[in-house]
Amino acid sequence: MADQNPAPRGASTPAPHTGAPALVEHRITVPSEVSMVELLGLRDEVLKEIESGFTGIDVHVRGNEVRLAGPAGDVALVTRLVDELVEMTAAGTPLTPDVVRRTVAMLTAGSHARPADILTFNILSTRGKTIRPKTAGQKEYVDAIDRNTVTFGIGPAGTGKTYLAMAKAVQALNDRSVNRIVLTRPAVEAGER
């Protein structure tokens, strides 16, 4: 049985069938311009996160080739994951176990947005730190700020609404799209009368 979603850079071959779920083997060749050290993480922390998240998959790396073996559905998902991580590495996004977890969450949530498009979208870079959206919802919010003069962000505390709005305001100030930033807050705290 062939892999359902082969990667353009890889090749799939069926593994021996033992009556269990369909097993496949898939090879991904990482382009030479992508550093394997950056892709796999410091002390292989990215590779270890992939292996711990997909215990049914055997992952072997040799040179610039990644070999995946296991159930067809899991191999297809890990293939997509590796392709997204390769694209992020090529774009200069540092990979961490958190980035891997966020990418897996986006791939399994059925979102139409590609994780590489979201996690490589730079809003603001200063002092060696880059501010980027971390979820599809945050990317939609940032896009809404770009499209509209006034944007209302409603949601639970700690989801990045104010942080991203301030980053977009500073970006507009740096781009000279605006002359100043005016910060306001409600006269009444939330939940008070």
C-alpha positions in Angstrom: 0.0 0.0 0.0 1.4 3.4 -0.9 1.5 6.5 1.3 -1.7 8.5 1.0 0.0 12.0 1.1 3.5 11.6 -0.3 5.8 14.6 0.2 7.2 16.0 -3.0 10.8 15.4 -1.8 10.3 11.9 -0.5 9.5 8.4 -1.6 7.2 5.8 0.0 7.4 2.0 0.1 5.1 -0.5 1.8 6.5 -2.1 4.9 5.8 -5.8 5.5 2.1 -6.4 6.4 1.4 -8.3 9.6 -2.3 -8.0 10.0 -2.1 -4.8 12.0 -2.9 -1.3 10.6 -1.3 -0.6 7.2 2.4 0.1 7.7 4.4 2.2 5.3 7.9 3.5 5.0 8.5 7.0 3.7 11.8 8.8 3.0 12.1 12.6 2.9 15.2 14.2 1.4 15.8 17.6 3.1 17.2 20.2 0.6 20.9 20.8 1.1 20.3 24.5 1.8 18.5 23.6 5.0 20.7 23.0 8.0 20.0 19.7 9.6 21.2 21.0 13.0 18.6 23.8 12.8 15.9 21.4 11.6 16.6 18.8 14.3 17.2 21.3 17.1 20.0 21.7 19.6 20.8 18.3 21.1 18.1 16.9 18.7 15.4 18.5 20.9 13.0 18.9 17.9 13.6 15.3 16.8 13.0 14.1 20.3 9.7 16.0 20.5 8.5 14.4 17.2 9.5 11.0 18.5 7.7 11.5 21.8 4.6 12.8 20.1 4.4 9.9 17.7 5.5 6.8 19.5 4.2 4.5 16.8 6.6 6.0 14.2 10.2 5.0 13.8 12.2 8.1 12.8 15.7 7.6 11.5 17.9 10.5 10.2 21.0 9.9 8.2 22.7 12.8 6.5 19.9 14.9 4.9 17.5 12.0 4.7 14.6 11.4 7.2 13.1 7.9 7.1 9.7 7.4 8.7 8.1 3.9 9.2 4.8 3.1 10.9 1.0 3.2 10.4 0.1 5.0 7.2 -2.0 7.8 8.8 0.7 8.7 11.3 3.4 8.6 8.7 1.4 10.9 6.5 0.9 13.4 9.4 4.6 13.3 10.4 5.6 13.8 6.7 3.4 16.9 6.6 5.0 18.0 10.0 8.5 17.5 8.7 7.7 19.4 5.5 6.3 22.3 7.5 9.4 22.3 9.8 11.7 22.3 6.8 9.9 25.3 5.3 10.1 27.1 8.7 13.8 26.4 9.0 14.4 27.6 5.4 12.6 30.9 6.4 14.8 31.4 9.4 12.4 30.5 12.1 14.2 28.9 15.1 12.6 25.5 15.9 11.8 24.5 19.4 9.7 21.8 21.0 7.0 24.4 21.5 7.0 25.2 17.7 6.7 21.4 17.0 3.7 21.1 19.4 2.0 24.2 17.9 2.5 22.8 14.4 1.1 19.4 15.3 -1.9 21.1 16.9 -2.6 23.1 13.7 -2.2 20.1 11.5 -4.5 17.9 13.6 -7.1 20.7 14.1 -8.0 20.6 10.4 -7.2 24.3 9.9 -6.9 25.3 6.3 -4.0 27.6 7.1 -0.5 26.2 6.8 1.5 26.3 10.1 4.6 27.5 8.2 2.6 30.5 6.9 1.5 31.4 10.5 4.6 30.7 12.5 7.0 32.5 10.0 4.9 35.7 9.8 7.0 38.4 11.4 5.2 41.3 12.9 8.1 43.1 14.6 11.8 42.4 15.2 13.7 44.3 17.8 16.8 43.6 19.9 17.1 40.1 18.4 13.5 39.2 19.4 10.8 38.6 16.8 7.1 38.9 17.5 5.0 36.4 15.6 1.5 35.0 15.9 1.5 31.6 17.5 -1.9 30.3 16.5 -4.3 30.5 13.5 -6.6 32.7 15.6 -3.8 35.2 16.3 -2.9 35.3 12.6 -6.5 36.1 11.8 -6.5 38.8 14.4 -3.3 40.4 13.0 -4.7 40.2 9.5 -7.9 41.9 10.7 -5.8 44.7 12.2 -4.1 45.1 8.8 -7.4 45.2 6.9 -9.5 47.5 9.2 -9.1 51.0 10.7 -10.6 49.8 14.0 -10.5 46.3 15.3 -12.1 45.0 18.4 -10.5 41.9 20.0 -12.7 40.0 22.3 -11.6 36.9 24.1 -10.1 35.4 27.3 -7.3 37.0 29.2 -3.8 35.9 28.2 -4.4 35.1 24.6 -2.2 37.8 23.2 -4.8 40.4 22.1 -3.1 43.5 23.7 0.4 42.2 23.0 -0.2 41.7 19.3 -2.1 45.0 19.0 0.8 46.8 20.5 3.3 45.1 18.2 1.2 46.1 15.2 1.0 49.7 16.6 4.8 49.8 17.0 5.2 48.3 13.5 3.0 51.1 12.1 5.0 53.7 13.9 8.3 52.3 12.6 6.9 52.1 9.1 5.8 55.8 9.5 2.2 54.8 8.7 1.2 56.7 11.9 2.8 59.6 13.7 2.0 58.6 17.2 0.4 55.9 19.3 -2.4 56.8 21.7 -3.0 54.3 24.5 -6.4 54.4 26.2 -8.2 52.2 28.7 -11.7 52.0 29.9 -12.7 54.3 32.7 -14.3 51.3 34.5 -12.5 48.0 35.0 -14.0 44.9 33.6 -16.6 43.4 35.9 -17.1 46.6 37.9 -20.0 49.0 37.8 
